[in-house]
Amino acid sequence: MRDVIVRSDETKLGQEIAIGELRLRADHEAADGGNDTGGAPHELLLAALGSCTSMTLPRSSVPLAYR
């Protein structure tokens, strides 16, 4: 498994995420006090859970959607 590193950046709530050589951003929407420069933490969590679930289901399964 690759190293996962999360660092605060110069913005109010923004986070820089490194997964090995991959780079992501986390932030909140402006209405929630952020700058909307990345997915909100709960959105990234849902994306991780959804991708994990869809990888373990047979390919003929119904697409997953979270709202």
N, C-alpha and C positions, 0 to 999 in steps of 0.2 A: 504494500500500500504506500502511496506517495505521502509526503509530508503535507499537512494542511496548516497554513499560517494566516491568521487574521490580524490586521493592524488598523487602528484608527487613522484616518487621514486628517487633513487640515480643515475639513468641513465640520459642521455641527454633529452630524450623525453618521456620515459616510464611513464605510469600511472597505479596505482593500483585502481581497481574499486571494491567496496563492495556493493552488493544488498542484504540487510539482511545478511544471512550467506553465500551467494554465492560469489565467487571471480572470477574476470575477469582481463585481462590486456589489455591495449591499448598501442600501440607504432607505429612508422613508420618503413618502410623497411629501410635497410642500405643505399640503393641508395638515400633515401630521408632524411638521417641524423639520423635515429633511429637505434635501435639494433634488430628490427624484433622479439620482444618478445611477441607480441600480435597483435590483429587486429588493423589496422589503424582506426582512428576515423570515416572516411567516410565509411569504411567497416562495422563497428559496427552499424552505423546509417542505412545503407542499410539492414543489418540483422534484426534490430529492426522493420523497416518499412515492410520488407518482412514477418516476422513472424506475425506481427499484421494483415497484409492484409490476409495472408493465414488462420489465425484463424477465420476471419470473413466471408470468402467465403465458399460456400458449399463444402463438402469433394470431390465431383466429379470434381472439377475444375482442370484446367491444372496447374502443378507445376510452381512456380515463379522462374525466373532467372534474375539476374541483372549483367550487365557487364560494 
